[in-house]
Each structure stands twice: as structure tokens, then as C-alpha cells.
């Protein structure tokens, strides 16, 4: 497994959180039985509070299998508090569909699928936080604008989120005005090629 999975377990232990890992497997459409290998990619939600209604969202296939996660975070009384979603969009399209130049269209298809899934939860009115690696190095405005229809795009500063100087990772936040919140980029990449974004939310009791 990738080093990020080890970091996820380590960080979860540090904060007393339970990691929820879901495989987003490097596979081709012709594979009948994808296997977990050293090249497998996982997406995770770490929470020190109970998670309810955890749903994987299969995103449209481009060049790799991509799965988003949507979960309801409950308070200590097991009452729904907010909804969180994490995602990781493709870096490019297949060569026959434009390669990196077809990437924006592929990522917007994946964004639309995630947004359609989030629409199913709208009736409960829970606050929403969405974070993920949108791979927005090309055609970034369109996919960010697309995701912003679910929740406003959060300003996390002007530091790049990738070690190559690109800003690929984003947060989208729709919480009550009384919930003071801010976002920043960590200076430690924890062994990854991405720097984490840290969203701090003060929820009044």
C-alpha cells in the first residue's frame, strides 16, 4: 500500500480517530476481479466522532477507478452534526479522448456524479464540507466552479498544495454563519507529494 495509507493510520492514532479506508483500485475496465496491490490507492475519512450513513460513490471511469466517500458525522449523543465528503479526480483522460487536454472534461464528469450523489442528501439540511484532490492543473476553473454549486469554495491561502508548485487540492464549505471557520495549508507534507489542507471549524455548543 502507499505511504499515505501508513500516514493515515499513524495520524488517526495520534488524534484518537478511527480511520475509514475505502479502496479506489488502480484497475482497467477489462479486469474481472481487481486485486489490492502495492499500487492500490485508498481514500479515507478519519474521525474522532461517530460516522453514520457512510456511502462510497463510484465516479465515472476515465483512466483509473475513482471512488468518493460521503459520511454523516454525529455528535457524542449520536445526533447528526454535519456531512463530509472526500474525493480524488483523475489526472487525465485516455489518450483516445484527449489525454491531459481531455482531463477537464473527465474531471467535470466525475464532479457531476459526486454532486448528483450529494443532491440526494439535501433534504436534511445538514452543513456540508467537501474536500479533495481535484487534479485541477488544467481547466481548473471549470471543475472548481462545478464543485462550488454544492458549497462555496474555501480560501485556503495562496500556497501550492503539490510539491511541484501546483494547487490541486480544494475545500468547499457550507456551514452556519455562527460556525467560525478558516482554512490553511500545512507546511509538512508527511511524506506525500501533496500538502494537507487544514479546515478549522468552531462549532458552538
N, C-alpha and C positions, 0 to 999 in steps of 0.2 A: 504494500500500500504506500501511497505517497507520504512524504514527511508531514504534510499538512494534517493528515489524519492523526499522526502521533501528537502533533501540537494540539489538536482539538482535544484529545484525551487528557493531555497534560494541563491545558488551560481549564478544562472542566473540573479537574481535581483541585486546582488552585482556588477556584471560586465556589466550590461545593455544588457544581451543577451536574445534571445528568445529560450526557451527550446523546442526541438522536441523530444517528448516521443513516443515510439512505444512499444506496449505490446508484450512480449515474455512469453506466458502464461504457468504456470505450469498445464499441461494437459496430459491426456493419449490418445493413438491413438483411443480409443473407444468412446471418448467424441464427441457427435454430435454438441454440442454448448458450447464451453468453455466459462466460465464466469470470469470476473475480480473479484478477491477476495483479501483478505488481504495477500495471499501467492503469488500474481501475481508479476512477475519480469518485469521491463521495461528496455529498452536500450535507450540511449539518445545521441543527439548531441546538444551542446549548442554553439551558435554562435552570435557574435555581428555584423557579416556581413551577407548579404543575402545568403540564401541557395537555390540552384537550383537543379533540377533533383534528388530529394530525393527518393531513392528506397530501400524498405525493401528486404532482401534476406533470404528466408526461408532455413534454414540449415537442412541437413538430421537428422531425428529424432533418438535419442538414448534413453534417459530416460526422457527428458523434451523437450518441444518445445523451439527452439533456433532461433532467428532472428537477422541477422546483418543489419546494415544500411550503405548505401553508399550515399554520397551527394557531390555536387559541390558547393564550396564556391566562391562567386562572390565578386568583389571589389565594391567600392562605385559607380562606373559607370556601374555596373551590367555586367561587363565583367568577364568571368570565370577566376579564380585565381589558384585554386588547388582543388584536390579531397581528401575527407576524408572518412574513413570507420571505423566503430566500431563493435566489435563482442564480443561474450561470448560463449565459447565452453563448452561442457558437462564435468562433473566431472568424469564420469564413463560410462561403457556400462551396458546394462541389465545383470542380474545375469546369464541368459542363454547364454550370449555372452562374459563372462569372467569377469564381474563386473569391479573392478578397473584395473585388468590386461588387460581387453579389451578396457580400456579407450583410450590409444594411437591410436588405430585403429579408434575408433569412432571420436576422435578429428581430425584426419587426413582426414577423410571423410568430416567433416564439413569445414575444412580448404580448401579442394579441391573445394567444392561447392562455397565458397566465392571467391577463386582465379578465378574460371571459370566466375563468375559474373564480377569481375574486368577486366578480359581479354576483355570483350565487350566494355570497355571504352578506350582501349589502343590507338586507332587511333587518339585521340585528343591530346595526348602527355602532358596532364596536370601533374604537380607534384602530388605525392601521399603520403599520410600519413595514416597509418593503426594502430589502437591501440585496445587493448582488453585484456580481461581475458581469457587466453588460457588454464587455469587449467593444467599447464604443470608440475605438481608434479611428474608425472611418464611418462617416454617416452618423456621427454621434447625436446630432440634434434631433433627428427623426425618432430614434429609439427612446431618447430621454423624454421627448415631448409625448410620445406614445405612453410611456410608463407614468408620466405626470397626470394622466387622466384618472389614475387610481388614487394618487396622493401627491401633494406638492413636492417638487424636487428640493432636497435639502442642501443648503450651502455648507459644505464641509471644509471650506478653505481652498486655497489655490495650489496646494502641494500635490504632485502627481501620486497616484496610488499604485503605480507599477515601477519596478526598479529601473526600467528603461526610459522613464520620464513621461509615461502616458497616464492619463486619468481614465481608468476603465471601470472603476467601482463607484457605485452611487447608492444614495439613500433617498427614500420617498416617505414622507411622514404626514399623517393626518391625525392629529390628536387634539383634545380640547385646549382652548387658549390658556386655561389655568395650569396646564402641564408645561412648565418651563422646560425647554429642551435646546440642546446645542450639539453640533457635530464637529469632529476634528479627525485628522489623520494621525495615527500613531507613528512615531519615528523608528520603531523597531519592527522589522518585517517578520520576526520569529522564524527565520529560515525559509520563508516563502519568497516568491518573486513579486508578491503583492504586499502592500502595507495595509493593515486593517483600518477601517473607519470605525470610530467610536461615537455612538449616539448616546448622550446623557439625557435622561428624562426624569424630571422631578414630579412624581405623582402625589398630589395632596391626599392626606388620609382623612 
